[in-house]
């Protein structure tokens, strides 16, 4: 048994693949990942930008759509939903075998809607109904404006991946939106599923930059520690909120916990272990979505042990130490959310620009 499979079987954590491209669907690579233990797929606008711009796999379909009169934006969504549909079919056996716990593929609403509640509701509902597969997750950014949309979609019994979470405060609000949505839904809740994507490595990137600017020995000693501590305390919050009378009443109606999903788990600092954001965040009822290089590294030399809540007092102490040396984690997470939205919007806009330029060549 490989470590990816052991991660799930022994620790109840699901390894997912944070990448999707047509070539992998066509040549069987995606199926091989599933055979190795991958139990879900996440995508985002940046992933699709790289996939579509990196080669010519999409050119024939795009040319056909363009010549049929499809706009660039509509053609983009046609290309994306085509890939998502095929990936959903590959992961459907995992969904069925796990009784709907795993086997999901995520597709994100247009990033420009991150601060538009009504637009997000319309777009999420449209994607859910257009693709219409039980193992689809529609991704909604966990911005302040995204919270009412998340609650509404859960109330409509649509499965949602809440993305771009950085702070414990916002994560608490996302859990509340999920619980309130479940309470507003009618009847059996057993087919409603959700994950909360808590971003990890980007926290260290920004915090470490600030620690280096402070420059004291106390500050420098904290480099590479903020992200793991922040995520571990998110797991503590998960355990707290998905217990007690309120949750028990929902569980009696078939409700599933909204699993924490550790995202942005590739290590950006080469001085840190390449499996840091996997080895330290292993625990029941969680997901870790990894790019293929991190999956390979973990399968080769990762740890298979429960670690995410092994030493929560140390995680609290780390965040207290960051405050003591002058790092405002609230300010860090506000900045990271804004940068995340801007980054995905930039990828989306650049891809549409690239497709527009390609469309012109078809007309020449």
C-alpha positions, 0 to 999 in steps of 0.5 A: 500500500502506498502512502497516499492510500495509507493516508486515507485508510489509516488516518481518515484524511483524503489526498486530492489532486490540485491540478487538472488538464486535458492531457491527463484526462486523455492519456490516462494520467488522471486515472493512474492518480486515482489508482494510487490513492487520489480521491478528489480534484480541485481546480481554479482559474490559474490552473485552467489558465496554465492548462489551456495556454501551455499547449494546443490540446484545446485549440480544435475545440476552441476553433470549433466553438468560435466558428459556431459563433460562441463568445470567448467567455462562453467558449472558455466555460464550454472548455472548462465544463467539458474537462470537469465533466470528464474528470467527474466521470473518472472520480465517480467510482470513488464517490459511489464507493465512499457513499459521497464522502470523496470523489469530488471535482471542483469548479470555481465561479468567475473570480470577478464575482468574489465581492458580488453576493447575488452574482455568485448565487446566480453563477453557482446555481447555474454551474450546479445545474449545468453540470448536474453531477452529484460529485461536483463541488462549486467553489465559492470564495469565502469573502464577506460577500461570499458568505450569504451565497454559501449559506443560500447554496447549502440551503438549496442542497448544493455541494460547495467548496468554500475557497480562499480561507486564511483567517480563523475568524472568517473560517468561523463565519464559513462554518456558521454559514454552512450550519445555517444553510443546513438548518434552512434546508428541508428534509434529508441532508445526507446528499449535501456535502461541503469542504472549507479550503483553508490556505496554508503556504501563502500564510508563511510566505507573507508572515516570513517576509514580515518577520525578516523585516523585523529582523530580531532573533525572536522574530527570525526564529518563528519563520516557517511556523505561522501557517501550520499553527494557523491551520492546526487551530482551524482544525481545533475550531472544526472539532469544536463547532461540529459537536454539541446539541446544534450539530447533533440535531443536524446530524440526526437529519443526515448532515455531514461535517464540512471537512477542512481542506488544506490548500496551497500545500506546496512549499514555497521556501526551499529551506523547508521540508517539501512535505511540511504542509502535509506531514503536520496537518494529518487528522480525521475528517480532513482533505489535503489537496496537493499539486502533483509534485507534492503528491509525489514527494509525500508518496515517497517520503511523507509521514503517516500519523495523526499530527494536526492536533497532536500539540495544540498548545504549541500552535496557540503559543506560536500565534501568541509569539507572532503577536509579541514580535509585532506580526498582525496576523489579522492584517496578513490574512486580510491582505492574502484574501485580497491578493488571492481574489486579485490573482485568480481574477488576473489569471481569468482575464489573461486567459480570456485575452489569450483566447481572444488573440487566438480567435483572431488568428482563426479569422485571418 
